Amino acid sequence: MPFDPIATPTVRTAPNREPAFRHEAQEEAAQQKLEALRQRTGKRPNFLVILMDDVGWGDFGCYGGGIAVGAPTPNIDRLAREGLLLTSCYSEPSCSPSRATLLTGRVPNRHGLQRPPMYGEPGGLEDEVTIARILSEAGYSTQAVGKWHLGEALASQPQNVGFDDFYGFLSVSDMYTEWRDPHFFPEIVYSDARTEWVKNMPFNRSFVHATRGNEPEQVEEVTIPVLSLLDDKWRQYSVDYIRRMAGSDQPWFLLHGTRGAHFDNYPHPDYLGVSPAKHPYKDTLIELDAIVGSLVDCLKETGQLENTLVFISSDNGPHMETWPDAAYTPFRCAKGSTWEGGVRVPGIISWPGTVAAGGQSDGLFDFNDILPTFAALAGAADRVPTDRFIDGVDQSSFLVTEGGLSNRKYHYYWLVDTFSGLRVGEYKWMRAATSDSVTDAWGPGGFTGVTEHYTYAKLFNLYLDPKEQHNYMTRKLAYVEAFQAGARNHMATFRAYPPKRVLGPRPAST
Ligand code: CA
């Protein structure tokens, strides 16, 4: 039977692993290609993940944005042309759940960061196995630069969950600045008592440098003028790392999390007003594009481009409650929701000579696929944990095969601790979602509204109806059992591997 994402069954390889498609010929060809590369370079591949913050699926030119939305992105567009552009790359609905999913290969209800920790809240990654730890134990150098936001507690900081070194901030951009800006918080800025009160909250107001196992050193307090320079300082730190590693025998993993373009954006002075839109969000996007150009140029100059897989993405969709300091998505709703606008993010894979140029795929790719994929490419598949459930599937054959097929059948949508639905092929089956009919000051933001549990599940055809406007269920009842079986099997994994929670009840706002 020819392959079809809905009709073709998956194979379960272990009780703790998400079942995946078995594309045997693709797998074999990929292995040969990767073996040839290993022979050529004599080294395992490097991994560079450039993870932007709150940048939308539609922002980059290669996704239909760019000059059309007031911020050209020539470097990112070139990288996409020279590599593989994924149109169905999925994050989680907000920062920390996505980042933890990327690093652990697990959905939020397993790693426990169902929502972002704020202002020094305890809880993070301390009991998790990250891809950084796996690669490190397999002999890689591991470096994290930029935004972390996976728990500020010492045990959850990057240098204690698998990274050799960290240079960046532990929380999220707005927490350093919003209470300092009289436009947003006049009642704090003009009150000594409240300013003092914020300063006594248990979060670290500086960006830090930390080395494996050690307490972080404070580099500099993040005031608004300091914040506007952070992305450039972090770019320089990553460039220095890439240069240094060119002379090393060790392969490496660099997680570069940008500050931009999370609200509130205060662009570097060199970028202020440079976008056709003349808006700080768009100016920041232009700076981010230049940062991508700078990191890739450095790989090229140091002769490491051919042996480095670069993945560029964003941790969630637009934050619409802060519009116009917000990204662009052509899809429904925004960050905080499981509508496509919240979780469908850009996904660009570049690896010249190994990932074919000019590729585009709508095959499903999930942030949780990064862990098993990188582990497999590093020859460390046997280090993927067996004592916990891993939701990611190994996508290496999908990525390195020209015209390759995704090995993933389902994407599961999680809304905090609620199972929202699943996607398979072009269909999205939803049994709970954020109501987005509520209109606040700026329109349908994903943090606005309530969680609705549908009496009957809704069905959307994402090819005919990418904005999820038309419930197609009644006309498509033949699929119902297939979708319900997918959901039942996923939920059954939580009986054998119970869900985890590391944060308290959700705060009134995130
Ligand atoms: Ca984010």
Residues whose N, C-alpha, C, O or C-beta is under 5 A from the ligand:
A	BS01	CA	D53 D54 S94 C95 D315 N316
